[in-house]
Amino acid sequence: MIMFKILLHKNLKDFKSNFSEFFSIFILSLISILVFAGLYSASNGMKHEFNSWAQSSKMADEWVTVKGTNSNDIHKLLKKKSVNDVQKQYVFNSYTGSTKSKKMLQTVVINNNKISKPDIVSGKKISFETEGVWLDEEFAKSNKYHVGDYIELDSGNGKESFEIKGLVVSPNYIGYTGPNNIISDHKKYGYVITNTKTMPVSPKKFNQVLVTKNKGYSEERLQKDTRNSLSTKVISLVDRNSFNNVSKFINKYKSIKKMAVMFSLILFMLVLMVTQTTISRLVSNQRNIIGLFRALGLKKISIVAHYSVYGVISTFLGGLAGAFLGMEFISKLILSKQEPLFGIPVWQARNSNLTWIILGVLVLISLMASIWKVMQILRSKTAEILQKETIASSSKNIFEYFPNFWSNLRWNWKWVLRDKSRARSKELIGVIGIVGSLILLIASIGIQQSLNKTNHETYTNVFQYKTELKVSPLKHQEAFRNLKNKLGDDSQEIEQTALNIRTSQGEVVNSGNIISKGIYLKLPLESNRTVDLQAKKGVYVTNFVAKKLHIKTGDNIEINSAAMGNKKIVPIL
């Protein structure tokens, strides 16, 4: 007991006298776990809440845009073993606000609420017997709408006022940004859910089908069964990984998880290297004291336990502080930045067991470094330990294998190179630190320069117009024709539509552009060419689509789009 108190007192004295070394280990452990725990717990929380909401709301596994489908097709689809349930709905765009500040609401008319059930934030539950609408919560906040207010919607048949029965968050619109927007603009774009009693749409009239699959069946099997049942009436078919309103959120928490691994990997390597070299040096400096302990009859296990505390305490306390601080501050900061971009009802960070496993690995490495160095000393006899340690001869460094080069070096350079070859772990720490810092620095600067160059190229060489007008040609046809006549050749039309591309190699759902002749769009191609708007019949595809479907110029592909009619076989230009 007396010896235990003596050793404990010595531990405290050693911590005080070597405070800077132990503090460096503490800080490195804290920062590494802080970054990892903060990013990973944010990603883990987003993933958990998404999966939890997907299960409770019975989120769709497929969103199928259809044309000309009837009830017989739906019954045929429901008979498939891979299909669990189906929900029909009619989706179109409505507008509200004045002419100068028009806002778009994607309107969904449903006659049941079995799939992708929205969360009611405030107000009444969705009813099919009550007239009224349920409005996107974020749109309502941005435009100061409340439950009980009336909102005026223009869906093409004149303006009409509807009572807001509730504010909702829908799993179908997690990452909804409106047409052609990169980030969400809740003041201008939102969605509204209503029933057939409020907007008299025939139950036979629907243009979107939501499908959920049974357990044990793959997404590929579900897609195959859906296509076989609905046949040529399918315009586009997307799952959670390709449905833009949902996939954005999935890709976001996956990218945050990758960042946690990427940024923390370099820090972990530095922590391990610094801990190993620092602890080894501290133990080596007390070689004579270890010999004295042995001369006084202290057991080896007691000496090992005494020096094991060196690495464990600093690493454990630093990592523990980093885990809690990362969870408390970094993760909440990350989530606060993501919350305005996505429509999820619950935002909560969730720590992962992986954080504690990594902390355990760091502590274990520190413990093993201490034990290894002490045991290396204790292998010698007590008399040898008490003697002054001689510098071990080092092996040849890499430069000595080139005699002509080595012989021409000055003596001081030979000394430096040989000295560094004796402390390779220290040199490795420096290399890792410098390389890691340069990687992060180059990556950050490179991303900024890439974005700046992309913006410059896009809005100077590709898009050469000064003003863009977003219009709906289906409405106010006469006004649209008058506008075109006034502009004459000083304009160029673009119609954007969802496009389903199929080949024998697979299928891709992408945004398609139908471009009229003009001078304001110069879309670049490979081999320093640009898109020829006067070319023969055909389409141009992006590199992403070409690589995914393994297609090239001259191949024929099948495209399906509501704007282009039924399926067509066209060549790639």
N, C-alpha and C positions, 0 to 999 in steps of 0.2 A: 504493500500500500504506500509506504514511504517512497519507494522507487518510482511508483506510478506518478506521485505528486511531483517528484523531481523532474521526470521526463516531461510531464505536462507543463511545468514551469519553463523548461528549456524550449518546448514548442512555442510558447508565447513569446519568449525572448527572441527566438529565431524569426518569428513572423514580424516582430518589431524591427529587428536589425536588417531584415531583407524585405522590407515593406514594398519597395518599388518592384521587385521581381514578382512577388505574390500578387500585387495589385495589377500588374500587366496581364497575368493569367486570368485574374478575375474579370477584367474589362473585356478581354478577347472572348472569353466564354459567354459573358453577358451579351455582347453585341451579336455574336453568331447565333445564339439561341433566340435573342430578341427578334432578329430579322426573320428567321425561319418560323418561329412560333406565330409572329404577327401575320405574315403573309399566308402561311399554311392554315391557320385557324380561320382566317377570313374566307379562304377558298373552301375549306371544309364546311364552314357554316352555310355558305351559299349553296353548296352541293346538297347538304342535308335538308335545308329548307325547301329547295326545289323538289327533291325527291319526295319529301313529306307532303308538299302541296300537290304534286302530281298524283300521288296515291289518294289523298283525301278528296280531290276534285275530280278524280277519274279522268285525268288529262288524256286527250286523244293521242293515239300512236301514229295516226295518219290524218293529213288534211288533204282531201281530194276535191279539186275543182272540176265540175262536170258541166256538160251541156246536153240538154235533151234527155236527161235520165228520167225514168218513171218508177213507180212503186214496185213494179215487177223486178226491175234490176236490183232494187234495195233488198227485196225478199230473197232473191238469188244470192246476194252477197251475205246476208245473215245466215244462210244455210252452210256456209263454209266453216270448217272446223277451226280454222285459225282466227275467225272473227268472233269477238265477244259481244259487241254492241255497235250500233250505228245511229247517228243523229243527223237529220237533214236540217239545213238552214239556208236562208237567202241573205246574201251579203252584197251590199252596195254602198255607195258614198252619198252622204247628205252634207248639206252646207248650212252654216249659221253665221250670223254677224252681218255687218253692212257690206256694201260693194267694195269699199276701200280696205276693209279688214276682214275678209271672208275667211272662215275657219272650216276645216273639213273634219267630219266625223264618220268613221266607217261604221255603218249601221248593220246590225245583225238581227234578223227576224227569226225567232225560233218558236216551235210549238211543243217542245219538251226540253227538259234540262237535265239530261242523264249523263252527258259527257262534257268535260271541261267546264264544270260548274263554277261560276264566279263566286268570289268571296264578297259578302255584303258588308261594306264598311259602315254604312249608316242607312237608315230607312227601312223599308219593307222588303221582305223576301220576294224573289221573282215569282210573279203570278201570271197565269194565262187567262184569268177571268177578269182582270182589272186593266183598264186603259192607263197607259203611262209608259215612261221609259226609265231605264237604269243607266246612269251616266258614268263614264270613266272618272274615277276619283281625282286623278292628277289634272285632267282637263277642267274638272269642276273647281279645284283649288286655284288653278292659274287664272280662271275666268270668273271666279267668285259666284259660282252657282251653289245652291244649297237644296236639300231635300224639301220638296213642296214648291220650289220655284217652277216657272214655265220656261221652256227653251223652244225657240222657233227654228224649225228645220225645213229645208228646201230639198226635196228628194227628186225634183224634176217635174212634179205635178203641182207646183205652187207651194207657197210657204204655209206652214201649219204649226200651231203651238201644242206642245205636249207637256204634261206635268212630270216632273222628275220624282219618281217614286223611291229611288235609292241611289247611292253611290257605290260602285263596285270596282273590284280588281279581278280581271279575267286571266286565266292561265293561257288563253289563246293570244294574249297581247303583252307578254312579259317584256319583249324588246321592241315594241311597236314604235316607230319613229315617223310615220307618215311616208308618203311617196318620195323616194330619192333623197331622203335625209340620212346623214351619217349618225347624228345624235338626235335624241328626242326633243321635240319642241311642243311641250304640253299646252302652250297657249294657243297654238294654231292647229294641232292635230290631236285627235282622241278617238274614242269609239263609244257607241251607244248600243245597248241591248234592249230589245222590245219583243212584243208578241204579235200574233196574227190578229188579235182583237183590236190592238192599237193601230197597226198598219195592215189593212186587209190584204194579205198576200195569200193566194190559194195554197193549201197544203201540198198540192202537186207541183208548185213552182218553187224550185230550189236550185242553187248553183254550187253549193258546197256540202260535202259529206264528211263528217267526223267519224273515225273508225278506231275502236280499241281492239287489241288482240288478246287472245287467250294465253294463259301461261303455258310455257313449253313450246311455243311456236316462235320461229325467228321472224325478224322484220322482213327478210327476203321472201319468206313464205307468205306473209300477209300481203305484201305488195303484189306478188304473183296472183294470189286469189282475188284481190281487188280488181286487177286488170282483166282477169278472165271473166269476172262477173259484170263489170261495167263496160268492158270492151272499148270500142272507139269513142264512147261518150266521155272518156277521161281526158281532160285538158291538161291537168298537171296533178302530180301525186308526190307529196313530200312527207317525210317523217320528222321526228323531233330534231335530228341532227342536220336537217336541211331546210326546215321551216324557219324562215328568217326571224320571225317574232320570238321563237324559242331558242334557236341555235345560237343566237347572239349571247344569251345569258350562259349557256353551257360552255361556249368557247371562252367566255370571260373568266369563269372560275377555273377553267383548265389552264388558262394563260397565267393567272395569279399563282397557281400551284407550281407551274414551271419556273416562274420567277423566284419562288421560295427556294427551290432546289438549286437554281443557277447561282443566285447571289450568295447563298449560304455555303455552297460547296467550297469556294475559295477560302471563306472565313474558317470553316471547319479544319481545312488542311493547315492553315496558319496556327490555329489553336493547338492542334495536335503536335506540330513541329516545335512551337515555342514552349509548350508544356514539357515535352520530352527533353529538350536541350536545357531549359532552365532548371528543372528538377535534377537532372543528371549533374549539372554544374554545382548546384547547392549541396548535393550529397557528397560529391567529390571533394569539395572544400572542407568537409567535416570528416575526412578519412581518418585523421589522427584521433578525433573524438570517438569514432566508431571502434578504433583499436583500443582506446582506453576503456570503453564500455566492456569490451571482451576481456581485457586484462582484469577488470573488477569482477568478472564472473557473470555478467549480464547475459541472459540467453539470447540466441540469435533471433528467435521469434519476437522477443520484446523489442530488439533493435529494429527489426523490419517493421513492426507495428508503429513504432515511434516515427520513423521517417516516411511511412505511407501517408501520414496525415498531411504532409507537405503538399502533395499534388491534389489530394481529394478535396480538401476544404475549399481552396480557392476556386477550383473548377466547379464544384457542386454549388457553392453559394452564388457564383457568377451566373451559371446556367439556370439556376432556380429563379434568380431575380429576372433574368432575361425572359424566361417562359411566362412569368406572371405579368411583367411589363409589356411584353409583346401582345399577349392576349388582351390586356386591359386598354392599351393605347394604340399600338400599330394596327391591330385588326379592326378596331372601331374607326380609326381614321380611314382605312381602306374601304370599309363598308359605307361610311358616310359619303365618300366620293362616288360610289357605285349606285347608291340608293336613288338619286334623281334620274338615273339613266334607265332603270328597269322597274317594272311593276310587279313587285313581290310583296305579299302582305306582311311577312315577318323577316326582319334582318337581325341575325344574331350570330356572333362568332362562336365557333365550337372547336375546342382544342382537340388534338389528336394524340393517340398513344404513341405515334411516331416521334413526337416532341420529347417525350420521356425516355423513349428508347435511345434517341440520339444523345440526350443528356447523360444517360447511363453509359453509353459508349465513350463519351468524353471523360467521364469520371474513371471508367475502367482503364482507359489508356494512361491517364495520369497516375493511377494506382500502380499499374504495371511498370511504368517508367521508374517510379520510386523503388519498387521491389527489385526490379532487374538490376539497378545500379548498386543498391545495398548488398544484394546477394553476390554480385560480381566482386565486391570488396571483401565480403565475409568468406569467400572461397580461400583466400590467403590465410596464412598463419598469423596469429596475433602480433608476433614480432615483426613480420613483414608489413603488416598494416601500419604499425607505428613508425616505420621508416618513411623517409621522404619519397614521394612517388616520382619516378623517372618518366621523362617524356618518351612515349612509345614512338618507335620509328614508323614513318608513314610510307606507304607504297608510292610508286611513281605516279606523278600526275600525268594527265593526258599529253601535256606539252613535251615531256621528257621522252616520249616515244618518237619524237621528230628531232634527231640529234643536231642536224644543221641549224634548225631554228633555235633549239635550246642553247647551243654553244654561243650563239650570237647575242643572247640576252645579257643584260647587266646583272651584277650580283644581287642588287636590291630587288629586281623583278623576280629573280629565282627564289629569293627568300619569301616574298609575298605569295607567290604561287604555291610553294611548298607548304607555307603556313595555312593557306586556305584549304589545301587538300587534306589537312588534318582535321578541319572542322567543316566537313561537308554538309552536315545537317544545318548548321547556321547559314551556310551559303544557300542551301536549298530554300530556307525560310525567306531570304532576301529575294531569290528568283521568283518564288511563288507570289510574294507580295507585290513585286514590281509587275510581273506578267498579269496578275489579277487586276491590279489597278489600271494598267494600260488597256486591258480588254474592256473593262467597264467604261473607261474614258472614251476609247475609240468607238464603242458601241453607241454611247449616248450622243456623241458629236456626229457620228455617222447617220444615226436615225434623224437627227435634226436637219442635217444637210440633205438627206434623201427626201424628206418631206418638203423642204423648201424648193428643191429642184423639181420634184414632181408637180408641186403647185404651179411653179413658173412655167414648166413645159405644158401643163394641161391648159392653163388659162392664157397662154400666149400663142402657142403653136397649134394646139388641137382645137380648143374652143376659142374662136376669134370674134365672138359677138360681144356686145356691150350690155345688152338687156335680154333677159329671158322672161317670157310670159307663159304662165301655166294656165291653160284653158281647157274647158270641157267641150269638145266639138258636138257632143250629143245634145247639149243645151244651147239655146239661143243661136241656132244655125245661121240665121240671117245676119246677126251681129258679127259672127265669126267670119262669114264670107266678105262682109264689108271691110273688116280689118285686113284680111288677106289682099283685097283689091287695093286698099290704100298703100300697103307696104310693097306690093309688087314683087320685084326680084330682090328687094332689100330685106329678105327674110328666108328662113329655112325651117321646115316643120320636122318634128320628131315625135313619133308615137311610141311609147314604152308599154310593153306587155309582158306578162309571164310566158315563158317559152319552155316547152318540154322537148328535150333532144334525146333521141334514142338511136342506138346502133346495136350491133350484135355483141359489142363489148360491155354495154351497160347503158345507163340513163342518167341525165343531168337535168335539173330544173334551174333555169337561169333567167335573168332579165334580158329581154330582147328589144332592140331598137329598130324601128322602121323609119328610115331617113329619106326625106325628099331631096331633090337636087338643090344645090346652093353652094355658097362660098364660105360659110361660117364654120363648117366642121371639116377638119382634115385629120381623119382617124389614121394613125400610123399602122403599117404592117411590117412584117419582117422584110429584110433585103431592101430597106430604104424606100419602100413603096407606101402609097396611101390608098385608102378605100376608094374604089372607082364606083361612083353612084350611077353611072350610065352603063355598067357592065351587064352581061347577060344574066338570066335568071340564076339565082343562087344566094348563099349566105356567107358571111364572114364569122368565124368563131374565135374566141380568145384562146391564148396558150393553155390556160387552165383546163378548158373544156377539151381541147385537142389532146392534151396529155392524159387526162382522165379516161377518155374514150378511145385513145390510141388511133386517132384519125389524122389525116393530112389533106393537103390541097388536092382536089380532084375526087375525093371520096364522096359517096352519097350518104346522107343522113335523113332520118325521119324527124320532122318537127311537128309540133302540135300547139296551136295557140288560138285563143278565142278571136283575136284580131285578124288572124290569117285564115280563118275558116277551119275545116277539118284537117286531119293529118295529111302531110305532103312529103314527098321524097324530093329532096333538093341537093344539088352538088355544093361542095365547099369551094369557094372562090379564093 
